[in-house]
């Protein structure tokens, strides 16, 4: 099953999220169909992670963005969680600190970029600076409108440095978001997830949709592509992300490095 092409935002194309079905499951009937495929992908990803670490020539950066309740945490837990934690570093970007605001908007992002041999995961990212900043008018348009170019240049620099980028927008419907929000206020075990600001942000759904469409359209490039992942069905969301990550890593044609000495000369007696 090849899902990368199905959900890719083709560079130069214009994204209309209403044309992308958040309930799409690529023909799979349900979680029972997806379970063995996900397990196969996770086993393969463990091997590929080991190879990435051994080769030590490249890094991987997986970026997750979504509307509130879109499933970023769950995807990270189910897809990246089974990997070796020594080689995975997750960074969550929240409201910038005073120190971070004293620098350019990419400063805190660059500091968290993964090292060679490592998989970095961003829960939210530099794209917040063309999303919430735009919607809430936190900086003038003349400032945020230039950031698409800065982001593309930054990601190109990372790619030139050996970082493989995978950017996933977890696409849920407004109705699905409401269903998940209701669970947060009806289920005591989910109270901790409830946030009044999230409910307030929901009122700006259309504005966020336009902001996401602009970011996806202007910042999907050959070397740093965006993928719009149907995320209403959590089981398919996890499968799709694991499959695309697997495809991206396998395309690298990684190989174990040759030994630095003649292993035939080693005396193990």
C-alpha positions, -999 to +999 in steps of 0.1 A: +000+000+000+016+033-012+000+063+006+026+090+001+014+099-034-022+097-024-019+123+004+010+144-009+005+181-015+021+185-048+046+214-049+031+244-066-005+232-062-033+250-044-048+232-014-085+233-007-092+213+024-129+209+016-117+188-014-099+164+009-120+138+028-110+135+065-129+102+065-108+087+037-094+052+045-079+043+012-104+015+008-098-002+041-129-014+059-119-008+095-092-011+122-091-049+119-078-045+083-053-019+094-039-036+125-016-061+107-004-035+083+004-011+111+023-038+130+043-046+099+052-010+094+062-005+130+085-036+129+101-022+097+105+013+111+124-002+141+149-017+116+151+015+096+157+035+128+185+012+137+200+016+102+196+054+104+215+055+137+243+032+124+247+051+092+249+084+111+248+105+079+213+118+080+185+128+104+147+126+101+123+154+112+086+146+114+064+176+119+028+174+131+003+201+127-035+199+132-066+218+144-071+214+181-080+178+190-065+167+157-046+138+172-010+149+173-002+134+207-020+101+198-001+098+165+032+104+182+024+078+209+012+051+185+037+056+156+069+069+171+064+056+206+073+020+197+107+031+184+139+031+204+135+062+227+172+067+227+170+078+191+138+098+191+134+133+205+100+149+207+097+187+210+064+205+218+062+241+208+040+262+230+036+299+235+071+314+230+090+324+261+104+359+267+138+347+256+125+331+224+106+362+215+138+382+218+151+362+188+139+355+153+109+331+150+131+303+138+156+304+166+139+280+189+130+257+161+166+254+148+178+246+183+155+215+184+165+202+149+176+165+151+212+154+150+225+128+124+212+094+133+183+108+152+145+111+145+131+145+157+094+150+162+078+184+164+044+186+181+034+219+165+063+238+149+075+270+131+042+269+112+024+284+142+040+316+131+019+317+100-012+301+117-022+314+151+000+345+146-020+352+114-054+343+127-051+362+160-033+391+144-004+388+168+020+405+143+013+426+113+006+410+079+037+426+065+057+404+090+040+370+088+035+372+051+072+371+046+076+340+067+066+315+041+098+324+022+118+322+054+103+288+062+111+273+028+147+286+029+151+272+064+138+238+054+159+237+023+190+244+045+180+215+068+176+192+038+210+203+025+224+193+058+211+158+056+177+162+074+148+143+058+116+162+064+081+147+067+053+172+074+019+159+083-013+179+086-037+157+105-070+166+088-102+163+109-137+177+103-153+204+124-179+178+134-152+154+146-135+181+166-167+188+184-172+151+192-137+150+207-142+182+226-174+168+241-155+138+253-131+161+271-159+176+292-180+145+297-153+120+306-135+126+339-104+108+326-102+135+299-109+166+319-071+173+319-073+178+282-100+204+283-088+239+276-110+270+274-087+285+248-092+255+225-130+260+226-125+297+219-102+289+189-129+267+175-149+299+167-121+308+142-123+274+124-127+291+089-099+315+095-076+286+106-087+266+075-076+295+052-043+299+071-036+261+068-044+261+031-020+290+026+008+272+045+002+239+028+001+255-006+031+277-002+054+255+018+051+220+002+083+215-017+101+186-033+125+183-004+101+192+024+067+180+013+034+183+032+010+154+035-027+159+044-035+128+065-072+119+069-075+118+107-112+114+116-105+076+119-076+073+144-067+038+133-062+050+097-044+081+107-018+060+125-015+036+096-011+064+070+017+082+090+036+049+097+033+040+060+045+073+046+074+074+071+083+039+061+082+049+024+104+080+030+130+060+049+131+031+025+137+056-004+169+067+013+186+033+004+205+034+036+234+010+042+254-001+072+289+015+072+319-006+065+341-016+095+370+007+103+394-022+106+399-057+091+375-078+111+391-110+099+422-101+121+402-100+153+412-128+177+382-138+198+399-168+215 
